[in-house]
Amino acid sequence: MDPHAQGIFETDALLDPAAQSALHFELIQEMLAGNPYGPKENEHIVQRFARARALMKRGVPIGPPSPVQAASTRGPEDIGDMEGIAPPITIHDARRPRCFDALIKWVWRQELQPELSALLLEYGRNGYFEVDFINAAGSPEKVTLLECAVMAENHCAAAVFIELGADLSLVPSKYKTINGMGVCEGDFHGLISKRFRRGSPMVTAVSGALMRLEIKAAAAASSAAIPSTDEFRAPVAEIKGSNSVDSGSVRRRGL
């Protein structure tokens, strides 16, 4: 490991628990801040990935953010209006730290998409957020993370939430008008088909995620249908016992 990076990780680990939690929030919240394009900025983002993952692996909780960070943190007022301004975050809920909302609303550059997808999936599998928790802390958005990702057109994040088992019946959370067409509450497939063109990154990502879920479900069903080793033992033992008796009978008959 890079000695410089190792030194940063060790410094992070020396912070008190509250400071580590606040740092964890800030690393995710500002992971793509500014959406930089230069190689030096890319290195900075990769370093944030590594620091956040190190905190996650040590089980450091996320947030609440530091008072300074909380006062300066703002997000879109409406997921359909990416330029809106929301009030500062004053409430922190561990079931859905607001830093994830901020992360999935950034535009993920193509070269960073695999790493960000893997990181978000890892956070979900380690229980750092509840994928279907709706009431985002300190936010007027009463939608799931999946709906937030769809409306922000973040196809990578949407695919991750589907793979984490997001309830599609919660999306959209209410009736919407998309491109002049109505979409009923809970009509996820209608939302996708009316908001995105066939073959778009969102349609492709959502279709792929749903297909992977179907494959996993089919594989699990097949495994459950195959009898275990213990289920084979009793019949085999009975057959062996029956054969031994038959052999004895044959010997007694002199055959």
N, C-alpha and C positions, 0 to 999 in steps of 0.2 A: 504494500500500500504506500502511496505517496506520503513521505514524512510530514509534509505540510498539512495534508488533509488529516492525517492521524493526530497531529497536534491540535487541530480544530475540534475533532471529535472528543479528545481528552479534555479540552477546555470546556466544551458543552457539558460534559459529564460532571464537571466540578461545580456547576451552578446549583443553587438550591432548587428543590423540587418545583416550587411555584415558577421560578424563572425558566426552568427547562420546559414546563408546560406552555408558558407564554411564548418561548422561542419556537416550540413545535408549531403553534398556531401561526406565528409570523412567517415561518419558512414556507408553509403551504400557501398562506394568504398572498404572499408576495413572490411566489415561485416564478411567475411569468410577468411580473410587474414591468411595464414599459415595452414588453414584447420585443426585446432586442434581437438584432440580426447578426452582429459581428461575432467573430470567433472568441474574443475575450469574454463577451457577454454570455456566449454559449457555455463556456467553461464555468462561469459564475452560476448558471442555472443547474448544470450537472452537479456542482458542488452542493447546491441546495438540495437536490435529490438525495445525495449521499448523506447529508446531515440529517434530513428528515427521516430517512430509512434507518439510520443508526438510532435515533430517538425512538422510533417505532419498535425496533427489535429489542430495545431495553424496556419496552412497556411504558414509556413516558406518556401520560395522557395529554390530550390537546386542549390548551386553553384553561381558563379564560385568558384572553389577550391581556397584555400589560395595559395600564391606564392610558398611556400615550398612544399605543396602537389602537385601542378601542375607540378613542376619541377621533382618530384620523381615518378609521376604516369606514368606507361607504360602499354601497353596491347599487346596482340598477334598481330603480323604484318599481319597475314592472319588467318581467322577463321578456315582454315583447318590445320593450324600449330600452335598448342596450346603452343609451346615452342618458337615461334618467338618473336621478340622484336620490338615494334613500337616506333616512336619518342615521346618525352614528349608531353602531351596535352598543347596546347597553346591557343586553341579557345574553348569557352564554348557556347553551344547552348541549351537554355532552352527547346526546343522541344524534345531533346533527350540527357539529361545529361549523360555523358560518364560513370558515376558511375554505371548505370544500365547495360551497356555492360560488365563491369568488374564483376558485381554480377552474371550475368547469365553464365559467363564462368567458375566460380568456380564449383567444384564438390559439389553438395548439398547432404550432408549425409542424410540418410533415416529418422533419427529422427527429422531432421530440415526441411524436405521438406514441411510438412503442413503449418508451420509457415511462411516459406519463400514464398510459393505460395500465401498465404492469404495476406501477406504484399505487394508483387508485384502487385497483383490484386487491392488492395486498392489504391496503388499509381496510377495505370492506371485509375481507376474510378474517382480519384480526379484530373485528368488532369496533372499529373506531367511529363508525356511523351506522345508523339504522336506515337501510335503503328506502323504506317506505314511510319514514317519519315525515309528517307534513308540515307542522307548524315551525317553520324556521325561526330560530331565536332572533328577536329584534327586527324581524322583517315582515312586510305586508304580504309576502309571497306565501300563499297557502297551497303549495304544490309539492309533489315529491321531487326528489333529486332527478329522477328520470324525466319528468316533465320539464324541469329546469334545463336539463341538458338538451332535450329535443328543441325547445323554444330558443335556446341559445345556439342551435345548429352545431352542437358539439357531438358529432357522431361517434367518436371514440368513447367518450364518457357514457353516452347512451347505451352502447354495446356492453360496457362494463357493468352498468346497473342491471341490465337484463340478465347477464350471466350470474349476477349476485342474487337473482331471484326476485327482482322488482315486480310488484303486482301491476300488471298492465291495465287492470280494470279501474285503477285510480287515475289514469291519464286519458284525456285531460280531466282536471278537477271540476270543471264546469263547462257549460255550453260555450263553444267558440265559433267565430266566423272566420274561416280561413280562405283567402282568395275568393271571397264572395260566396263561399259554400259553408253550410252549417255542419258542425261536428258536435255530436251529443256527448254528454259527460260519460267518461269511461270507454269511449270508442277510440282506443289507441290506434288500431289499424287505419281507421278513417282519418285520424289526425295526420298520420305519416303519409298516407296516399294523397291527401289534399294539400299538404304543406310542401311536400318534396316531389320532385320529378322522378319517374322510374329510372333507375340506374345512377341516381345521385349517391354521394358518399353516405348519407343518412340511411337511405333505403337499403343500400348494400350492407352497411354495418348492422342494421337492425335485423335484416333477413339472416345474415350470417350468425348472429348471436342466438336468434330463435332456433335456427337449425342445429347449432351446437347443443342447445338445451334438449332438443328432441332426441338427438343421438345419445346424450347422456342418460336420458330417461329410458330409452329403449335398451341400452346396455344394462342399466340397473334392473329393469324388469326381467331381462334374460338371465341375469345372475341369480335373481330371486327364484326363478323357475327351476333352476338346476338343483337337485337334492344335495344336501351336504354329505360329507363322508360318514357322519354318524348315522344318517338315515339309511345308508347302504349296509351298515354293519349288521343290524339285526336280521334282515332277510338272508344275508350271506351265512350268518351263524346258523340260522334255522335250516338252510339248505345243507350245510356241512353235517349238522346233526342228523338230518334225515338220511343222508348218504351213508353215514357210519352204521346206522341201524339196518339199512338195506343190505350193507356188506355182510353184517353179522348173520342176517337171515339167510343170505346166499351160502355162507360157509356151513351153517347148520344143515342146510339141505344137501350139502356135499356137491354143490355145483361149482 
